[in-house]
Amino acid sequence: MKKIILISSVLILHCFAFSQGDKLPGSSFKPNSSVLNKQIQIPPELKAKTNQFFNNLLDSNVAKAYEDLMRGSFLAKRDEKLKTLINQTHRAFEIYGPLQGFELVNGDEVTSSFIRVRYLGKHSRFPMRWIFTFYKSPVDGWIITNVKFDDLSELFFGDE
């Protein structure tokens, strides 16, 4: 019995000793280095959609911004999700200040028909991260499939 406890203890300590590092020795793994993070050329249609979205926000027209962005997407029919996005955007503007400008940061491509685009929202008190995911439907062209925003703009640096 003492042998089993001793062997178990050694194995457990061994596991803890090797779990302390954040990567394996000699590993070249980087959390942000994947096929999803290759830099891409953003299609002009997507730039136009996101520019229109941000220009509506700059004019304090949040509802119109989402209405235009969602046009043709199944998200436009999800009234509760749309209301939540509009309310959260108003709340974010109360906390971080009105939008003063925006800058394209980068984009990721899973395939040529599924793309994610990131922007920095320049608010008066604090920057915000805006993330848009688009799908190129064979029937409807580019449509939005997801919109996210948060105050984690520090993550753009990719060193965390």
C-alpha positions, 0 to 999 in steps of 0.5 A: 500500500505504501508503494502505491501511495509513493508511486502515485505521489511521484507521478502526480508531482511529475505531472505538476512539474511539467505543467508549469510552463505555458508551452512545450520546450522547443515548441513553435506554437503561437496562439495566434498563428493559424490558418485563421489568422493569415492576413487577407485582402478584405473584399470591397463589398465588405469594406463598404458594408462596414464603412456604412455601418460605422458612418451610421454610428458616427451619425448616432443612428444605431438602429439604421446602422444595424438595419443596413448591416443585417439586410439580406441576413437571417439575423435581420429576422431575429428581432430579439437579437437585433434589439439586444445588439442595439441596446448594447451598442447604446450602453457601450456608447454611454460607457465609452463615449460616442464613436469618433472614428474607426480603423480597419485592423485585419481580417481572417479567411476560413475560405473565400466565402467565410471571412471575419473582419476586425475594426478598432472603434475610436470612442471618446473615452476608450477604444472598442473592438468590433468583429464582423463575420460574413458569409458569401451566400451563393444566392444572396452574396455577402451577408453578415452572420455575426457581430460582436463588440467589446472593450478588449482592444488590447487583444489586437496586440496578440501577445496574451 
